[in-house]
Amino acid sequence: MPTNILMPALSPTMTEGTLAKWLVKEGDTISAGDVIAEIETDKATMEVEAVDEGTLGKIVVSEGTEGVPVNDVIAVLLEEGESAGDIDVEAQKEASPPAPSGGDGGGKGEEKAEKKAEAPAPSPAPAPAPAPAAKSSGGGGRVFASPLARRMAEQAGLDLGQLSGSGPHGRIVKADIEAALKGGAPQAAKAAAAPEKAAGAPAPAAAAAMPSAGVRAKEWADKLGMAYRQEPLSGMRKTIAKRLTESKQTVPHFYLTIDCEVDELLKVRKELNARSDAYKLSVNDFVIRAAAIALKQVPTANAAYDDSGLIFFEHADVSVAVATPSGLITPIIKQAENKGLAQISKEMKDLATRARDNKLKPEEFQGGTFSVSNLGMFGIKHFEAVINPPQGCILAVGAGEQRPVVKDGALAVATVMSCTLSVDHRVVDGAVGAEYLAAFKKLIEDPLTMLL
């Protein structure tokens, strides 16, 4: 019988993804291990290999479709002797396993809930005639829509039953919601839920121009006639927004800043780079190395909070913030305390390049015990970074700049770099954070000790 090809879970937390590209077409013969598609997760684009062999009989989800839940049928594989006429797509979907719980919804459980809601409840007494049932975009009275489309429709107050889907088999997708909003579709749900405003004097113009808490930027800009352009949220940007909002709302941050003189570090870096063309050390490579060694010297800072107890890590896996066109990502230098400057430099260049090309593997950016964010190359003197949960600390590194300092009672000039440690107060106390920064400062100001 035909075999389903399902949307794979490419990471432990993945609940949906974008089918970026098909690398095969209907009718192609496929062997186990062949790369058949590219799937875009929230952080990377990854290749998907076939696990069975046969002929690709039907592509169910077209390339470019967003919000495809894990374990949804994306294609159907035929065995020898079978033809495309043997495929019943709806039956294949019903036969597929349900999506993992805890996701964004839109899977089989949601459809069953809709069916249950459609069943009329017995009434002992006559009741008012129910409102007409919403028009279905699929068969059997159900409305087929991607999880993303459902969320967008709910936020915009759109009735999915009144829309026609352009996705596979009439499925309503993001583009259909956007088209409905551009076309001025009635926002029935919002109109029904919003109470009528009492007649009264108009609000002052200044008050009308001020957005209320929680207002959506697009609604505000549209209301005021402000000119703008809008770009869709990438999976990475959605994840950044969700995780950092949770971090600032749930993690009690506090901040410690220390100034490090880096003249000796710059001198050592210059001498080492002059010795070989095999590497090109950056100041950030020294920062990563010093951060890792300091974690081994102050292991209570290499920790994470958990309701079941504090977690103290054996190795310093340093996540390093890298800016990409899609947003921020933090590839990891694993066991950085055991790696020399040249190896850290080589790994960091490779990880940063593949991060910008969206080619990192999940294990290369998921995890890490401590983060470093360096904006010194942009001339930023000082900033406070947001903790990357469940890690307990992140080090924000500013630019090295010449500043007046007092040495032996006399005024002098030194190249000074300000570093700020953001700390989760549930797991790392102020004294521990201060001890860590002192160890880090000593390594930065005496860089030869990093080479021991």
N, C-alpha and C positions, 0 to 999 in steps of 0.2 A: 504494500500500500504506500501511497505518497508519504514522504517524511518531511516534517516541519523543520525549517531553519528559523531559530528563535533569536530575538535580540539578546545578546549576551550581557552578563554583568561583568564589566571589565575592571571593577574595583569593589571592595566590600561595601561601600556606601552608595554605589550607583543604583538609582531607581529608574532612570530614563536617560535617553541619549538621542543624538541627531544622526540619522543615517546619511552621512556626508556624501558617499559615492559608492556606486556599484562597480566592481572591477570585472564582472562577468555579465552576460546577458542571457535572456531566456533561450533555451535550446543548447546552451554550452554544456559540455561534459565536464564534470567536476570530480576530482579525487580528494580523498582525505588529506588535509594539510595544505590544500590550495588556498591562497589568499583571495577572498571573494568580495570583500567590502571594506570600507573605511568608516569607522564609527567615531563620532566626536563626543567626548565626555566633557565634564565641566572644566577639565584642565589640559586635555591632550586629545590628539587625533590618533587612533590606533587601528591597526589592521586586524581583520577577523578572518580566521582560517576555518575551512570546512571540516567537520568532524565525520561526515559520511560521504559516500561517493554515489554518483548517479547523474541524471540530467536535470538541469535547472528548468523546471516546468513552468513556474509562475513566480514573478516578483510581486509580492503583495504590498510592500511599502516602497514607494518611489524614493530615489535619492533626493536629499534636501529636506526630507520630512523631519520636523523637530518634535521633541517630546514623545519619542517612541518608548513605551514602558518596557522594562526588562521582562523577558519571556513572552513578549508579543510575537506572533508569527510575522516574519518579514519576507519569507520566500518559501516555496515548496519544491522539494527535490523528488524526482521520479526515479523509480527503479527500472530495471530492464523489462521491457514489454509493456510498460505503462505509458499513457499518453496524457496530454494536457486535459483531455475530456474527463479524465478520472478524478480531477481535482474539484472538490467542493470547499471553497475557501472558508465559508462560515463554519462548516463542520470541522475543518482543520483548526480554526481558531478555538472552537469549543473544546477540542482535544488537547490544546496546549496547556501546560501547567500555569497556575496563577502567578501573577507578579509577586515579588517579595512584599511582606507586610511592612508597614511603616513608611511606604513611599508616598507619592503625591496623588495617588488614586487614579481612576480612569481605567482600571483593569476589569477582570471578570466580576470581582466582588461588587464593583460599582454598577455594572449592568444588571446583576442579580437584584441589587437594591432597587434599581429603577423598575424592574419587572414586578417586584413585590409592591412597590408604591403604586403601580398601575392597577393592581388587583382591587376591585371595589369591595369595601367592607360591608357586611350585612347590616341593615338598619331596621330596627323594629318599628320605626315611625317614618312617615313620609318626610323627605328632606328636599330642600331646594335643588333644582336641577344643577348638576355640576357644570363648570365652564367647559367649553369644547376642548378636547385633548389637543396638545401641541402636535404640529406636523412632524413626522419622523424623517430623519435623514437616512435611515437605514430601514431594513425590513423588520417586521415583528413588533412595530410600535416603539422601538427603542431609538434613541438619539445617539448616533455614533460620533464621538468627538475625541480629539487628543486631550490628555490631561491639561496641557498648556492652554488649549482653546477653551476648555471648561473654566479654568481659572480666570482667563481674560474676559469671558462672557459674564461670569459672576461679578467681577469687579466693575464691568461696564453696564451691568443691568440688562444684558441682552437675553432674549428667549431663544435658546438653541433650536427649539422646534420650529422657529420661523425662518431658519437659515438653510441654505443649500450648501452641501459640502463639496469641495473640489478635490479632496483627498481620495485615496483608494476606496472604491465601493461607497462613495458618497460620504466618507468620513469628514467631519468638520475639523479644519486645521487652523493654525494661527492666521494664515493669509485671509481666510474667510471672515474671521472676526475683524481684522483690520479693514477689510473692504466694507464690512457692514458699518463700522464706525465712521469711515470716510464718507459713506453714502447717507449718513444721518439716520441710521436705523433707530426706531423708537426704543427708548430705554424704559421698557414697561415695568421691570422689576423695581427700579429706583423710584419711578413715579408712584407706584403703588405703596412703596414703603415709606416714602417721605411724607410727613404730615403737611397739610396746607399751611402756608405762612399767613399769619394774621395781617390784615391790612393795617398800614401805619405809615409813619413818615419814613422817607428813604434814608438809608444809612449814609453817613458822610463819605465823600469820595476817598478820603485817606484811609478810612476803615475798610472800604471795599477792596482797596489795593493791597492790604496786608493779608497774607495767607494765614489761615488758621492752622493749628497744630495737626499734623498728619495729612494735610492736603496734598494731593498729587500734583506734581510740577506741571504736567501736561494740562490738567484741568485749569490750573491757575493761569498758565500762559495763554490758553485758548480764551478764557474769560476776559482777560485784559487785552487781547489782540496783539500779544507780543510775538515778534518774528523769531523763529527758531527752526532748527532741523532736528530730526529724531533718528537715532540709530537703534536697532533692536538690541536687546541685552544678550550678550554671549553667555554661554554656559559658565565660563570662568567668572564673568562679571556678576552673575547671579550668586555664585558661590561666595565670592568675596563679600558681596553685600550682606548675605545671610550670616556668614561666620563672624565678620567683624562687628555687625550689629549685636549678635549674641555675646561676643567678647566684651564689648563695652557695657552691656546691660547686666551681665552675670558675673564677670570677673572683677574683683576689687583691685583696680590698678593703683600703684603708687610709683613714684619716679625718683631716681637717684642719678645725679650728674657729677662727672669727674673730668678734670682737664688733664690731658696727657701731652707731655713734650715729645715731639717725634723727630727732632733733628738727628739724633743718633740712628733712629730707624731708617730715615731717608738716606743717611750715609751708608749704612750696611746694605740697604737695598741696591743702591747705585753700584757698590763694589761687587756684589753677587751677580748682578745683571751683566757687568762688564767681563765676568769670567767665562761665560758660555753663551752661545746662541741657542742652546737647547731649551731655555726657559726665559720667561720675561715676568719677573715677579712684580706684583702690584702691592700697594699699601693694604688693599683688602685681603690679600693672601696672608699678610702678617697678622691682620686683625682676626681672621678665622683661626689661625694657629694659636694666637694668644688667648682667644675666647675658649678654645677647647682645652688648652693646658690649665687655664684658670679653673675650669669646671672640674678637672681632676684634683686640683689643689683644694677646691672648696666644693666637695661633692654634694653638699646639702642644697646648693643652688641648681644642680642638675636634676630637677624634680618636677613632678606634676601632681595636681590635686585630684583625688578621687574620693567619693563619699565613703568608700570601703576602707580608705587609708591612704596615706601619702605614698607616692611612687618615686623611688630614687633609681636613676638609670646608671648602668654600669659603664656605658660608653658615652662620649660626647659626639652625638650625631648633630652637626651644625647645619641648620636650614639657613640658606642665604637668599635674601629677597632679590629677585630679578624682574625688571620691568619688561613686559612684552606688549605687542600691539593690542592684545585682548585683555590685558590686566596684569596684576602682580602674581608671580608664582615663586615658590621657595624650594628649589632643588637642594638636595642634601649631600654634604660631605660627610660620609659615614666614618665613624671611629677616627675623627680628625685628630685626636690626641696622639694617634700612632703614625701619623703621616707627616713627612717633611714638607717644607715650603714649596719645593719644585713639584711634588706630587699633587699638593693642594691646588697649585696654580694650574696644572694641566687638567685636573678633573673639573675645576671651576669653569675654565674656558669652554670645555666640551659641554658641560651641563647648561651653561648660559646660552650657547649657540643653539642647542637642541630645544631649549625652553622657548626661545624666540621663534623657532620653526614649528612649535607645537608638536614636538616629537619625543617628549619625555615619556618614559614608562612609569606606571603608577608607583612602583616601589622607589622611584628616584625622586619623588616629591611628596609622598605620603609618609608621615612619621616625623622623625627629627625630635631632639630633646631640648633644643635651644635655638633661637633665631638671631640672625644679624641682619640689620638693614642699614646700608651705607649710602647716604646722599651727599657725601663729601665732594664727589666729582661734579656735582651741580652747584657747588659753592654754598650749600646750606650749612650754616654755622652750628645750629642746635635744633633738635626736634625730639618729639616723644612718640615712639611707635606703639601701635596697638598689639597686644599679646595675641599670639596665634595658638588658640586652645587646641589640645589640652596642655601645651607647654606652659611652664611657669614663668619664663623670662624671655625678653627680646632686647637686644642691645642696639640702640640707634647711634650711628657714627656720623659725626659732622666733618666739615672740611678742616684741614690743617691750615692755619693762617698765622702769620707773624703777629705776636702780641707782646706788649711790655710785661716783663716778669721781674721779680726781685730775687736775686741770687747773692748769697753771702752779704746781705745788707745793701747791695748796690742794684741799681736799675739796669736791666739787660733786655735783649730781644730774643725770643725763642719762637719756634714754630709749634703752635699749640692746637690740639685736636680735642674737642668736647665730645664726650660719650655719655649717653643717658640710658640707664637700665630701667625698663618698664618691668614691674614685678607683680606677680599674683600674690597678694598678701595672705591668701589662704594657705599657701605652701612655703613661701619664702618670706622671712621677717626682715625688717630693716637692717638689723645687725648683720645678717647673712648676706644681704645684697651689698652692703658696704664692704664686707670682707672680700666678696667676689671682685668688686671693682678695684679694690686695693691690689689684689693679685694680678688683675688684668693690666692695671697701670704700670706695675713693676716690670712686667714682661714687655710691654710696649716701649717703655723708656730704656730698657736694657735688652735689646733684641737678641744679643748673642746668647742669652740664656735660653731662647727658644730652640737653639741649635744643639743644645746638650742632650 
